[in-house]
Amino acid sequence: MIFVSKKFKSSHIMSLSECKISTANIMIKCVKDNLLNIEFEDLDMMQNFANNADVENAIQKYSLYLENTIKVLLDSEYAHLGSPYEVIDKIFDMICKAWAVPNCKLGYWLCNKLRNCGGLDLLINNCVSKDQNLQFSSARLLEQCLITGNREYVLEKGVDKVVHVVCEYKTQISSVDKYNVSTGILENLFKHKEIMSIDVIQIGGLDVLLYEFRNRDIVTLEHCVSALANLSLYGGPESQDYMIKHNVPQWLFTIVFNTNVNIKYYAFLAIVVLITNNEEDEITVKKSKSLNLINPFIITHKSTNFAKPNLVPHTLGQSQNWLKKLIPVLSSSSEEACNLAAFHFCMDAGIKKQLGMTSIFRAINVIGPLKKLAIDGNFISSKLAAKTLRLIGEDVPYQLSQEVPLWSVDDVHEWAKRFGFREYANDLSANLVDGDLLLQLTEKNLEDDIKIQNGIARKRFIRELDKLKKTADYSSKDPTGLHLFLNSIEPTYTVYTYPMLNAGINMNTIRNLTEDKLAVNCGIANRVHLSHILNSINNDETTDVFISYRRSNGSQLASLLKVYLEIRDYRVFIDVVRLKNGYFGHNLLKHLKRAKNFVLVLTKNSLDKCVGDNRCHDWVHKEIVTAMQNQLNIIPIIVDNFSWPDTLPEDIRNLRTYNVVQWSHESQDKCVDAIEKAIRNHSN
């Protein structure tokens, strides 16, 4: 029998707990040595090109790696040892690199593996950890892994814990990284189910988003507006009511002037989804005047610029479910909403085509709505819908130009078939009715010449014809903007555009009109309309403010000033909103001469093209000269990065002598106050 002294035993034989600690230390050291020192070179190499074999090998390798690492981190005996957040940070690096591999299959696989091996539970629980490093590392990794299955798991197992860290970062003086993570988590949580949206709102998620609108970090703001767009799509009526009660349209209005195009775009998207889903929301949104900025934005940007490869997993575009929820907006009663939805489908179609995933559009049954839009939509939406159809390999329906006066007989034949008059289309063709004649048809012509004997059918034809007259582009026949003038009185009155043009009336001769001339020569029988048109002609008001700007970098501030001044009841002219192609030169100067005040937006290099422009070919130069010649009240608005050229042309050299308003985005209201003061002082 061997005896061991107590002294020997205590110094040479480990207790059971000491053995566990020793083993844990060895395992932690093993994991840290293996994981923390790896650089994932193979994943870096796969970012440019990866065949199926490479991806499958990476799935095998890193799934095992992830499973073993999470197993060690989950062991309660080992949780207090080492620095687990360092291991989680390394997993984060691995996941980010996995997402960057083409097609994102590896990223999705590892995110699913994280859930199946217990890693998602670990991250959820760590969101309420008092260890700030562990909490942040876990939240950051979670934000990268919130694919659909993981969002569902969070909803079932611990959405309150996840939103806890989001709200905690709002109350702390947090870093930009923490703001990015918290808003990124909300962007993902709001892209799931209606019940998820309601839960997150009630825990405080929406309050966090609106609070972060004060943040100037681009990534944080991108997450915020994307989250609100997701919430408006997925949230359902209850969430949308929350959004209205929390003044979300007004918050979105404050952000649509951000210079970052992604921020502007997703703010607009949130707005149009809100107004499509609820008529009361539309009234609220229209009060904010945000809708006025959407069409100019679409016209001046290309849909191909809006893929977001920097925000994983947006390299694949939006998901099938997300796109399906956007389809109703294609048929919105709001033209701006319809246009923006068409813009988005066109953008996403470009992404899906590159990835060979265009079948997704057939799966969500959007082909029909796109074809209907290509046929019946306005100029912007029909063009975008047609482009989308081409991108995904679908036939584009026969497209009719908006310039109805230039339609051929075949165009009129096609129009008649589309709007339920197929049986009369041949009669129209037999009578050689082209666009010019179509716009002049009367009910008597329809009865006697086209042989539409049914009175109800004639009224339906006239109704559709009136709709066409309102939306037609008359630029080929209307260089002075008569159609725009009638539209400004009342959109219904635009049906009189073509009869007035055919009678020789334009904006240069309109002041000579009498009630008899309008009734006899233009066929306007409605005396209320006659009176209203004549009153508007006699009271053809001057514009309070004409805004001049350099298109390359001044359009955003010019649009912002327009909205601010209109809110204060000034009549404002800005060509990007009011003028169409074909009206530009003559009509622009006409509006300028009728203005009282000339607000000149001076952004970086905005006057450089004036230097040496001795013949006044540059439009900004021409506008300034015209304003000076007509003795308008000139108010230059200077932004921080503007500097005066060394020399200015002699005809605008005095521009330096005018009192300027220094623009500040941080003090916008004060700047507009200064502009209004300059306007009032001149009036007095």
C-alpha positions as semicolon CSV with decimal commas, in nm:
position;residue;x (nm);y (nm);z (nm)
1;M;0,000;0,000;0,000
2;I;0,132;0,337;-0,096
3;F;0,070;0,630;0,129
4;V;0,068;0,985;0,000
5;S;0,121;1,268;0,238
6;K;-0,127;1,552;0,249
7;K;0,148;1,789;0,151
8;F;0,235;1,581;-0,156
9;K;-0,130;1,536;-0,245
10;S;-0,213;1,903;-0,232
11;S;0,086;2,002;-0,440
12;H;0,091;1,725;-0,700
13;I;-0,262;1,596;-0,746
14;M;-0,527;1,824;-0,909
15;S;-0,882;1,838;-0,793
16;L;-1,160;1,756;-1,038
17;S;-1,246;2,124;-1,084
18;E;-0,880;2,206;-1,143
19;C;-0,869;1,937;-1,410
20;K;-1,171;2,090;-1,582
21;I;-1,016;2,435;-1,573
22;S;-0,690;2,302;-1,710
23;T;-0,870;2,116;-1,989
24;A;-1,079;2,423;-2,063
25;N;-0,770;2,638;-2,084
26;I;-0,613;2,394;-2,325
27;M;-0,926;2,386;-2,544
28;I;-0,969;2,764;-2,535
29;K;-0,604;2,806;-2,624
30;C;-0,642;2,552;-2,904
31;V;-0,948;2,728;-3,045
32;K;-0,793;3,072;-3,014
33;D;-0,465;2,958;-3,166
34;N;-0,647;2,795;-3,456
35;L;-0,914;3,060;-3,514
36;L;-0,752;3,388;-3,419
37;N;-0,446;3,327;-3,631
38;I;-0,627;3,223;-3,946
39;E;-0,661;3,489;-4,217
40;F;-0,914;3,318;-4,449
41;E;-0,693;3,362;-4,754
42;D;-0,896;3,108;-4,949
43;L;-1,213;3,315;-4,896
44;D;-1,032;3,628;-5,011
45;M;-0,928;3,451;-5,330
46;M;-1,287;3,336;-5,393
47;Q;-1,426;3,691;-5,395
48;N;-1,327;3,744;-5,758
49;F;-1,414;3,398;-5,884
50;A;-1,544;3,079;-5,726
51;N;-1,663;2,765;-5,902
52;N;-1,908;2,522;-5,745
53;A;-1,631;2,292;-5,622
54;D;-1,458;2,579;-5,441
55;V;-1,781;2,680;-5,272
56;E;-1,865;2,322;-5,166
57;N;-1,514;2,274;-5,020
58;A;-1,545;2,602;-4,829
59;I;-1,887;2,498;-4,697
60;Q;-1,743;2,170;-4,563
61;K;-1,436;2,334;-4,412
62;Y;-1,594;2,636;-4,244
63;S;-1,912;2,460;-4,131
64;L;-1,698;2,222;-3,926
65;Y;-1,486;2,509;-3,805
66;L;-1,792;2,706;-3,698
67;E;-1,953;2,408;-3,525
68;N;-1,642;2,326;-3,319
69;T;-1,586;2,687;-3,220
70;I;-1,944;2,744;-3,109
71;K;-1,933;2,418;-2,913
72;V;-1,641;2,545;-2,707
73;L;-1,799;2,887;-2,654
74;L;-2,128;2,732;-2,540
75;D;-1,972;2,508;-2,274
76;S;-2,073;2,668;-1,944
77;E;-1,757;2,548;-1,774
78;Y;-1,547;2,743;-2,019
79;A;-1,753;3,057;-2,056
80;H;-1,557;3,251;-1,793
81;L;-1,219;3,174;-1,945
82;G;-1,018;3,369;-2,203
83;S;-1,174;3,647;-2,417
84;P;-1,467;3,490;-2,602
85;Y;-1,547;3,818;-2,781
86;E;-1,220;3,785;-2,972
87;V;-1,334;3,448;-3,105
88;I;-1,674;3,597;-3,198
89;D;-1,498;3,881;-3,380
90;K;-1,304;3,625;-3,581
91;I;-1,628;3,447;-3,674
92;F;-1,758;3,787;-3,782
93;D;-1,462;3,829;-4,017
94;M;-1,524;3,483;-4,158
95;I;-1,895;3,549;-4,219
96;C;-1,823;3,884;-4,390
97;K;-1,574;3,719;-4,623
98;A;-1,821;3,438;-4,688
99;W;-2,088;3,689;-4,794
100;A;-1,844;3,841;-5,042
101;V;-1,812;3,510;-5,229
102;P;-2,025;3,531;-5,549
103;N;-2,391;3,419;-5,525
104;C;-2,374;3,433;-5,143
105;K;-2,439;3,057;-5,112
106;L;-2,152;3,020;-4,865
107;G;-2,282;3,309;-4,655
108;Y;-2,633;3,168;-4,635
109;W;-2,501;2,821;-4,553
110;L;-2,285;2,940;-4,263
111;C;-2,566;3,158;-4,123
112;N;-2,794;2,855;-4,120
113;K;-2,517;2,649;-3,961
114;L;-2,477;2,912;-3,690
115;R;-2,843;2,867;-3,596
116;N;-2,836;2,487;-3,611
117;C;-2,528;2,448;-3,393
118;G;-2,654;2,678;-3,118
119;G;-2,459;2,990;-3,212
120;L;-2,767;3,201;-3,258
121;D;-2,879;3,128;-2,899
122;L;-2,535;3,237;-2,780
123;L;-2,553;3,567;-2,967
124;I;-2,909;3,640;-2,855
125;N;-2,820;3,583;-2,489
126;N;-2,503;3,790;-2,521
127;C;-2,714;4,089;-2,632
128;V;-2,807;4,136;-2,265
129;S;-2,454;4,069;-2,134
130;K;-2,297;4,326;-1,902
131;D;-1,965;4,265;-2,073
132;Q;-1,967;4,550;-2,324
133;N;-1,710;4,391;-2,554
134;L;-1,894;4,060;-2,562
135;Q;-2,227;4,236;-2,614
136;F;-2,104;4,443;-2,908
137;S;-1,919;4,157;-3,078
138;S;-2,228;3,938;-3,052
139;A;-2,465;4,209;-3,178
140;R;-2,235;4,286;-3,470
141;L;-2,216;3,920;-3,575
142;L;-2,592;3,881;-3,529
143;E;-2,659;4,176;-3,761
144;Q;-2,461;4,003;-4,036
145;C;-2,647;3,674;-3,990
146;L;-3,013;3,781;-3,985
147;I;-3,128;3,585;-4,289
148;T;-3,494;3,479;-4,306
149;G;-3,458;3,161;-4,099
150;N;-3,257;3,340;-3,834
151;R;-3,507;3,626;-3,814
152;E;-3,780;3,368;-3,751
153;Y;-3,565;3,210;-3,477
154;V;-3,509;3,549;-3,313
155;L;-3,885;3,614;-3,319
156;E;-3,949;3,283;-3,141
157;K;-3,658;3,283;-2,896
158;G;-3,564;3,634;-2,796
159;V;-3,660;3,941;-2,996
160;D;-3,675;4,136;-2,669
161;K;-3,310;4,055;-2,594
162;V;-3,199;4,162;-2,940
163;V;-3,391;4,490;-2,927
164;H;-3,249;4,541;-2,576
165;V;-2,902;4,606;-2,715
166;V;-3,049;4,833;-2,984
167;C;-3,224;5,048;-2,725
168;E;-2,923;5,041;-2,494
169;Y;-2,701;5,191;-2,764
170;K;-2,953;5,471;-2,806
171;T;-2,931;5,568;-2,437
172;Q;-2,551;5,542;-2,425
173;I;-2,298;5,781;-2,571
174;S;-2,214;5,517;-2,828
175;S;-1,966;5,489;-3,110
176;V;-2,057;5,508;-3,477
177;D;-1,994;5,132;-3,498
178;K;-2,261;5,069;-3,235
179;Y;-2,508;5,296;-3,414
180;N;-2,441;5,108;-3,738
181;V;-2,500;4,772;-3,571
182;S;-2,819;4,871;-3,387
183;T;-2,983;5,029;-3,693
184;G;-2,862;4,740;-3,911
185;I;-3,035;4,495;-3,678
186;L;-3,358;4,696;-3,702
187;E;-3,333;4,703;-4,082
188;N;-3,333;4,322;-4,078
189;L;-3,597;4,271;-3,807
190;F;-3,844;4,495;-3,991
191;K;-3,801;4,278;-4,302
192;H;-3,984;3,974;-4,169
193;K;-4,344;3,950;-4,049
194;E;-4,616;4,183;-3,935
195;I;-4,602;4,041;-3,582
196;M;-4,226;4,097;-3,569
197;S;-4,270;4,461;-3,672
198;I;-4,535;4,522;-3,406
199;D;-4,322;4,357;-3,136
200;V;-4,012;4,557;-3,228
201;I;-4,208;4,884;-3,237
202;Q;-4,361;4,818;-2,896
203;I;-4,021;4,741;-2,743
204;G;-3,890;5,074;-2,877
205;G;-3,734;4,993;-3,212
206;L;-3,912;5,267;-3,410
207;D;-3,814;5,527;-3,150
208;V;-3,450;5,427;-3,196
209;L;-3,472;5,472;-3,574
210;L;-3,624;5,817;-3,548
211;Y;-3,369;5,916;-3,286
212;E;-3,087;5,809;-3,517
213;F;-3,220;6,038;-3,791
214;R;-3,019;6,305;-3,610
215;N;-2,706;6,105;-3,683
216;R;-2,485;6,226;-3,966
217;D;-2,313;5,894;-4,031
218;I;-2,401;5,773;-4,382
219;V;-2,415;5,401;-4,300
220;T;-2,639;5,462;-3,998
221;L;-2,878;5,676;-4,202
222;E;-2,885;5,417;-4,481
223;H;-2,988;5,154;-4,228
224;C;-3,255;5,390;-4,087
225;V;-3,429;5,467;-4,416
226;S;-3,401;5,106;-4,537
227;A;-3,555;4,992;-4,208
228;L;-3,848;5,232;-4,253
229;A;-3,897;5,113;-4,611
230;N;-3,902;4,754;-4,484
231;L;-4,141;4,844;-4,204
232;S;-4,382;5,011;-4,445
233;L;-4,375;4,699;-4,668
234;Y;-4,392;4,428;-4,401
235;G;-4,553;4,601;-4,106
236;G;-4,919;4,592;-4,202
237;P;-5,190;4,845;-4,107
238;E;-5,110;4,855;-3,735
239;S;-4,743;4,932;-3,790
240;Q;-4,826;5,189;-4,056
241;D;-5,058;5,363;-3,810
242;Y;-4,770;5,370;-3,563
243;M;-4,552;5,528;-3,831
244;I;-4,803;5,803;-3,901
245;K;-4,859;5,872;-3,529
246;H;-4,481;5,896;-3,485
247;N;-4,466;6,154;-3,769
248;V;-4,252;5,930;-3,990
249;P;-4,346;6,120;-4,314
250;Q;-4,213;6,441;-4,160
251;W;-3,893;6,267;-4,049
252;L;-3,850;6,125;-4,397
253;F;-3,900;6,472;-4,542
254;T;-3,601;6,594;-4,343
255;I;-3,380;6,324;-4,494
256;V;-3,479;6,332;-4,863
257;F;-3,236;6,618;-4,922
258;N;-2,936;6,418;-4,808
259;T;-2,664;6,413;-5,074
260;N;-2,630;6,033;-5,049
261;V;-2,847;5,884;-5,325
262;N;-2,919;5,559;-5,137
263;I;-3,050;5,752;-4,837
264;K;-3,274;5,968;-5,058
265;Y;-3,394;5,667;-5,253
266;Y;-3,502;5,449;-4,961
267;A;-3,663;5,749;-4,791
268;F;-3,872;5,801;-5,106
269;L;-3,951;5,429;-5,115
270;A;-4,081;5,433;-4,757
271;I;-4,298;5,733;-4,846
272;V;-4,461;5,579;-5,156
273;V;-4,538;5,249;-4,983
274;L;-4,707;5,437;-4,700
275;I;-4,933;5,634;-4,932
276;T;-5,022;5,327;-5,139
277;N;-5,142;5,132;-4,838
278;N;-5,351;5,401;-4,675
279;E;-5,539;5,701;-4,820
280;E;-5,511;5,890;-4,492
281;D;-5,136;5,835;-4,507
282;E;-5,139;5,987;-4,856
283;I;-5,297;6,306;-4,722
284;T;-5,036;6,325;-4,446
285;V;-4,749;6,259;-4,686
286;K;-4,874;6,515;-4,939
287;K;-4,868;6,779;-4,668
288;S;-4,495;6,717;-4,628
289;K;-4,449;6,786;-5,005
290;S;-4,200;6,502;-5,030
291;L;-4,380;6,361;-5,335
292;N;-4,285;6,668;-5,538
293;L;-3,922;6,559;-5,534
294;I;-3,964;6,201;-5,655
295;N;-4,010;6,249;-6,030
296;P;-3,713;6,488;-6,061
297;F;-3,504;6,232;-5,873
298;I;-3,605;5,947;-6,106
299;I;-3,547;6,157;-6,417
300;T;-3,197;6,257;-6,311
301;H;-3,076;5,912;-6,197
302;K;-3,026;5,575;-6,359
303;S;-3,177;5,262;-6,210
304;T;-2,847;5,079;-6,271
305;N;-2,678;5,297;-6,008
306;F;-2,881;5,164;-5,719
307;A;-2,747;4,816;-5,661
308;K;-2,594;4,806;-5,313
309;P;-2,297;4,572;-5,330
310;N;-2,149;4,725;-5,016
311;L;-2,443;4,618;-4,801
312;V;-2,441;4,238;-4,782
313;P;-2,646;4,043;-4,880
314;H;-2,782;4,312;-5,118
315;T;-2,551;4,188;-5,390
316;L;-2,847;3,967;-5,485
317;G;-3,092;4,256;-5,490
318;Q;-3,405;4,234;-5,278
319;S;-3,561;3,901;-5,182
320;Q;-3,853;3,738;-5,358
321;N;-4,090;3,815;-5,070
322;W;-3,975;4,178;-5,051
323;L;-4,034;4,232;-5,423
324;K;-4,373;4,066;-5,402
325;K;-4,482;4,315;-5,138
326;L;-4,380;4,602;-5,367
327;I;-4,607;4,489;-5,656
328;P;-4,922;4,676;-5,531
329;V;-4,731;5,004;-5,555
330;L;-4,707;4,955;-5,934
331;S;-5,081;5,025;-5,953
332;S;-5,085;5,306;-5,696
333;S;-5,316;5,601;-5,762
334;S;-5,014;5,824;-5,701
335;E;-4,808;5,879;-6,015
336;E;-4,492;5,929;-5,808
337;A;-4,543;5,604;-5,619
338;C;-4,603;5,411;-5,939
339;N;-4,291;5,563;-6,098
340;L;-4,065;5,477;-5,805
341;A;-4,190;5,117;-5,786
342;A;-4,120;5,077;-6,159
343;F;-3,777;5,228;-6,101
344;H;-3,704;4,970;-5,833
345;F;-3,814;4,672;-6,040
346;C;-3,596;4,797;-6,324
347;M;-3,300;4,825;-6,087
348;D;-3,355;4,480;-5,939
349;A;-3,405;4,324;-6,283
350;G;-3,058;4,447;-6,380
351;I;-2,907;4,276;-6,076
352;K;-3,100;3,952;-6,122
353;K;-3,008;3,936;-6,491
354;Q;-2,635;3,944;-6,408
355;L;-2,687;3,665;-6,156
356;G;-2,908;3,453;-6,381
357;M;-3,202;3,484;-6,139
358;T;-3,468;3,651;-6,355
359;S;-3,710;3,362;-6,295
360;I;-3,789;3,525;-5,960
361;F;-4,004;3,783;-6,141
362;R;-4,222;3,513;-6,292
363;A;-4,249;3,339;-5,956
364;I;-4,398;3,650;-5,793
365;N;-4,642;3,710;-6,082
366;V;-4,524;4,061;-6,160
367;I;-4,507;4,016;-6,538
368;G;-4,877;4,103;-6,582
369;P;-4,862;4,425;-6,378
370;L;-4,543;4,528;-6,560
371;K;-4,702;4,474;-6,901
372;K;-5,011;4,666;-6,796
373;L;-4,790;4,949;-6,677
374;A;-4,591;4,944;-7,001
375;I;-4,919;4,996;-7,184
376;D;-5,122;5,220;-6,955
377;G;-4,861;5,392;-6,738
378;N;-4,745;5,749;-6,761
379;F;-4,435;5,840;-6,958
380;I;-4,189;5,754;-6,678
381;S;-4,347;5,435;-6,544
382;S;-4,425;5,285;-6,887
383;K;-4,069;5,339;-7,003
384;L;-3,924;5,177;-6,688
385;A;-4,170;4,886;-6,703
386;A;-4,074;4,819;-7,065
387;K;-3,705;4,824;-6,977
388;T;-3,766;4,580;-6,692
389;L;-3,948;4,341;-6,924
390;R;-3,660;4,348;-7,171
391;L;-3,407;4,279;-6,895
392;I;-3,589;3,967;-6,780
393;G;-3,648;3,839;-7,133
394;E;-4,020;3,912;-7,164
395;D;-4,199;4,054;-7,467
396;V;-4,275;4,424;-7,443
397;P;-4,629;4,522;-7,548
398;Y;-4,677;4,767;-7,833
399;Q;-4,584;5,101;-7,679
400;L;-4,762;5,421;-7,760
401;S;-4,574;5,748;-7,744
402;Q;-4,700;6,021;-7,512
403;E;-4,684;6,261;-7,807
404;V;-5,039;6,185;-7,919
405;P;-5,051;6,455;-8,191
406;L;-4,780;6,259;-8,374
407;W;-4,955;5,920;-8,357
408;S;-4,998;5,721;-8,677
409;V;-5,320;5,552;-8,787
410;D;-5,176;5,225;-8,650
411;D;-5,115;5,389;-8,312
412;V;-5,478;5,501;-8,291
413;H;-5,588;5,150;-8,391
414;E;-5,380;5,001;-8,107
415;W;-5,511;5,255;-7,856
416;A;-5,872;5,174;-7,945
417;K;-5,814;4,800;-7,898
418;R;-5,652;4,848;-7,558
419;F;-5,934;5,053;-7,414
420;G;-6,222;4,828;-7,509
421;F;-6,312;4,961;-7,855
422;R;-6,175;4,676;-8,063
423;E;-6,494;4,659;-8,274
424;Y;-6,446;5,023;-8,380
425;A;-6,067;5,010;-8,432
426;N;-6,106;4,910;-8,798
427;D;-6,352;5,195;-8,861
428;L;-6,101;5,441;-8,716
429;S;-5,833;5,301;-8,945
430;A;-6,065;5,304;-9,248
431;N;-6,125;5,674;-9,187
432;L;-5,747;5,730;-9,154
433;V;-5,783;5,868;-8,801
434;D;-5,436;5,955;-8,674
435;G;-5,338;6,121;-8,349
436;D;-5,418;6,470;-8,471
437;L;-5,770;6,370;-8,577
438;L;-5,828;6,156;-8,269
439;L;-5,778;6,459;-8,044
440;Q;-6,040;6,649;-8,248
441;L;-6,314;6,383;-8,256
442;T;-6,655;6,487;-8,126
443;E;-6,944;6,271;-8,013
444;K;-7,116;6,351;-8,343
445;N;-6,811;6,222;-8,537
446;L;-6,825;5,901;-8,336
447;E;-7,193;5,850;-8,418
448;D;-7,193;5,952;-8,786
449;D;-6,845;5,855;-8,909
450;I;-6,718;5,577;-8,678
451;K;-7,070;5,431;-8,652
452;I;-7,079;5,399;-8,272
453;Q;-7,457;5,386;-8,245
454;N;-7,476;5,300;-7,875
455;G;-7,489;5,621;-7,674
456;I;-7,324;5,465;-7,366
457;A;-7,039;5,336;-7,583
458;R;-6,986;5,688;-7,721
459;K;-6,972;5,831;-7,370
460;R;-6,717;5,567;-7,271
461;F;-6,508;5,655;-7,576
462;I;-6,522;6,028;-7,494
463;R;-6,426;5,952;-7,132
464;E;-6,117;5,756;-7,238
465;L;-6,032;6,021;-7,496
466;D;-6,049;6,293;-7,228
467;K;-5,810;6,092;-7,009
468;L;-5,573;6,068;-7,304
469;K;-5,593;6,443;-7,365
470;K;-5,497;6,513;-7,004
471;T;-5,185;6,295;-7,010
472;A;-5,069;6,366;-7,366
473;D;-4,738;6,537;-7,443
474;Y;-4,809;6,840;-7,663
475;S;-4,451;6,965;-7,684
476;S;-4,440;6,920;-8,063
477;K;-4,735;7,160;-8,101
478;D;-4,711;7,364;-7,781
479;P;-4,369;7,535;-7,747
480;T;-4,502;7,808;-7,517
481;G;-4,650;7,581;-7,249
482;L;-5,027;7,627;-7,286
483;H;-5,086;7,272;-7,155
484;L;-4,889;7,352;-6,839
485;F;-5,088;7,673;-6,789
486;L;-5,424;7,495;-6,813
487;N;-5,298;7,222;-6,581
488;S;-5,198;7,485;-6,325
489;I;-5,557;7,615;-6,323
490;E;-5,720;7,274;-6,295
491;P;-5,595;6,941;-6,440
492;T;-5,942;6,880;-6,587
493;Y;-5,899;7,181;-6,814
494;T;-5,612;7,021;-7,004
495;V;-5,871;6,858;-7,234
496;Y;-5,898;7,201;-7,396
497;T;-5,529;7,218;-7,487
498;Y;-5,557;7,083;-7,840
499;P;-5,871;7,275;-7,944
500;M;-5,706;7,598;-7,823
501;L;-5,381;7,519;-8,004
502;N;-5,571;7,444;-8,326
503;A;-5,747;7,780;-8,289
504;G;-5,407;7,950;-8,289
505;I;-5,395;8,018;-7,916
506;N;-5,071;7,992;-7,720
507;M;-4,923;8,162;-7,417
508;N;-4,818;8,459;-7,629
509;T;-5,168;8,526;-7,765
510;I;-5,379;8,406;-7,471
511;R;-5,435;8,753;-7,325
512;N;-5,649;8,853;-7,624
513;L;-5,910;8,585;-7,557
514;T;-6,274;8,655;-7,485
515;E;-6,549;8,425;-7,366
516;D;-6,700;8,416;-7,716
517;K;-6,370;8,318;-7,876
518;L;-6,320;8,037;-7,628
519;A;-6,677;7,912;-7,678
520;V;-6,698;7,943;-8,058
521;N;-6,343;7,878;-8,174
522;C;-6,235;7,629;-7,907
523;G;-6,564;7,454;-7,843
524;I;-6,562;7,511;-7,467
525;A;-6,931;7,492;-7,379
526;N;-6,903;7,472;-7,000
527;R;-6,950;7,831;-6,877
528;V;-6,796;7,760;-6,538
529;H;-6,481;7,644;-6,712
530;L;-6,490;7,946;-6,943
531;S;-6,512;8,185;-6,651
532;H;-6,237;8,013;-6,454
533;I;-5,998;8,008;-6,751
534;L;-6,058;8,375;-6,831
535;N;-6,007;8,477;-6,469
536;S;-5,680;8,289;-6,459
537;I;-5,567;8,455;-6,784
538;N;-5,649;8,801;-6,653
539;N;-5,488;8,726;-6,318
540;D;-5,189;8,538;-6,463
541;E;-4,979;8,582;-6,156
542;T;-4,613;8,645;-6,157
543;T;-4,385;8,397;-5,986
544;D;-4,264;8,505;-5,642
545;V;-3,929;8,327;-5,665
546;F;-3,728;8,189;-5,957
547;I;-3,453;7,950;-5,844
548;S;-3,139;7,925;-6,057
549;Y;-2,880;7,654;-5,998
550;R;-2,608;7,446;-6,161
551;R;-2,760;7,107;-6,246
552;S;-2,441;6,911;-6,180
553;N;-2,434;6,982;-5,805
554;G;-2,705;7,231;-5,712
555;S;-3,031;7,049;-5,784
556;Q;-3,067;6,905;-5,432
557;L;-3,039;7,239;-5,254
558;A;-3,256;7,407;-5,519
559;S;-3,532;7,149;-5,463
560;L;-3,501;7,189;-5,088
561;L;-3,536;7,569;-5,114
562;K;-3,841;7,528;-5,337
563;V;-4,020;7,312;-5,081
564;Y;-3,926;7,537;-4,789
565;L;-4,049;7,851;-4,967
566;E;-4,370;7,687;-5,088
567;I;-4,444;7,583;-4,730
568;R;-4,430;7,956;-4,654
569;D;-4,682;8,022;-4,935
570;Y;-4,444;8,161;-5,198
571;R;-4,501;8,073;-5,563
572;V;-4,175;7,918;-5,673
573;F;-4,046;7,824;-6,017
574;I;-3,773;7,565;-6,066
575;D;-3,721;7,422;-6,414
576;V;-3,651;7,063;-6,304
577;V;-4,010;7,039;-6,178
578;R;-4,209;7,258;-6,415
579;L;-4,044;7,227;-6,758
580;K;-4,043;6,935;-6,999
581;N;-3,808;6,873;-7,289
582;G;-3,906;7,100;-7,574
583;Y;-4,012;7,395;-7,354
584;F;-3,674;7,473;-7,206
585;G;-3,525;7,783;-7,369
586;H;-3,805;8,022;-7,451
587;N;-4,034;7,917;-7,169
588;L;-3,760;7,929;-6,905
589;L;-3,671;8,292;-6,974
590;K;-4,041;8,380;-6,991
591;H;-4,093;8,247;-6,637
592;L;-3,779;8,422;-6,520
593;K;-3,893;8,761;-6,652
594;R;-4,228;8,723;-6,473
595;A;-4,060;8,654;-6,138
596;K;-4,010;8,906;-5,859
597;N;-3,714;8,743;-5,684
598;F;-3,416;8,555;-5,825
599;V;-3,257;8,305;-5,584
600;L;-2,917;8,197;-5,716
601;V;-2,776;7,876;-5,568
602;L;-2,396;7,903;-5,572
603;T;-2,236;7,562;-5,523
604;K;-1,878;7,457;-5,588
605;N;-1,756;7,572;-5,933
606;S;-2,110;7,681;-6,028
607;L;-1,985;8,004;-6,193
608;D;-1,676;7,858;-6,361
609;K;-1,855;7,805;-6,695
610;C;-1,949;8,174;-6,697
611;V;-1,582;8,272;-6,717
612;G;-1,492;8,339;-7,080
613;D;-1,855;8,286;-7,190
614;N;-1,859;8,609;-7,391
615;R;-2,165;8,513;-7,599
616;C;-2,370;8,406;-7,296
617;H;-2,423;8,046;-7,409
618;D;-2,414;7,906;-7,054
619;W;-2,764;7,890;-6,906
620;V;-2,671;7,995;-6,553
621;H;-2,489;8,293;-6,703
622;K;-2,792;8,373;-6,922
623;E;-3,031;8,350;-6,626
624;I;-2,819;8,587;-6,413
625;V;-2,797;8,841;-6,699
626;T;-3,173;8,822;-6,759
627;A;-3,243;8,871;-6,388
628;M;-3,019;9,178;-6,378
629;Q;-3,167;9,326;-6,696
630;N;-3,519;9,285;-6,559
631;Q;-3,419;9,429;-6,218
632;L;-3,522;9,125;-6,017
633;N;-3,437;9,104;-5,650
634;I;-3,125;8,885;-5,663
635;I;-3,049;8,672;-5,357
636;P;-2,730;8,461;-5,388
637;I;-2,720;8,150;-5,166
638;I;-2,364;8,038;-5,097
639;V;-2,264;7,694;-4,970
640;D;-1,942;7,628;-4,780
641;N;-1,735;7,494;-5,069
642;F;-1,819;7,776;-5,313
643;S;-1,553;8,028;-5,405
644;W;-1,578;8,322;-5,643
645;P;-1,383;8,293;-5,969
646;D;-1,091;8,536;-6,007
647;T;-1,277;8,715;-6,284
648;L;-1,640;8,726;-6,392
649;P;-1,782;8,841;-6,727
650;E;-1,851;9,212;-6,731
651;D;-2,228;9,163;-6,762
652;I;-2,248;8,983;-6,424
653;R;-1,945;9,133;-6,247
654;N;-2,170;9,322;-6,004
655;L;-2,296;8,990;-5,868
656;R;-2,028;9,010;-5,599
657;T;-2,190;9,324;-5,460
658;Y;-2,520;9,161;-5,364
659;N;-2,595;9,061;-5,007
660;V;-2,560;8,684;-4,980
661;V;-2,712;8,418;-4,756
662;Q;-2,461;8,164;-4,628
663;W;-2,631;7,824;-4,638
664;S;-2,595;7,583;-4,347
665;H;-2,759;7,240;-4,338
666;E;-2,747;7,252;-3,959
667;S;-2,945;7,579;-3,949
668;Q;-3,178;7,544;-4,245
669;D;-3,473;7,729;-4,090
670;K;-3,257;8,031;-4,007
671;C;-3,123;8,039;-4,362
672;V;-3,474;8,031;-4,507
673;D;-3,570;8,307;-4,260
674;A;-3,287;8,515;-4,406
675;I;-3,410;8,452;-4,762
676;E;-3,765;8,546;-4,665
677;K;-3,638;8,863;-4,499
678;A;-3,457;8,959;-4,821
679;I;-3,778;8,898;-5,018
680;R;-3,990;9,107;-4,781
681;N;-3,740;9,393;-4,765
682;H;-3,745;9,416;-5,144
683;S;-4,127;9,411;-5,151
684;N;-4,141;9,689;-4,894
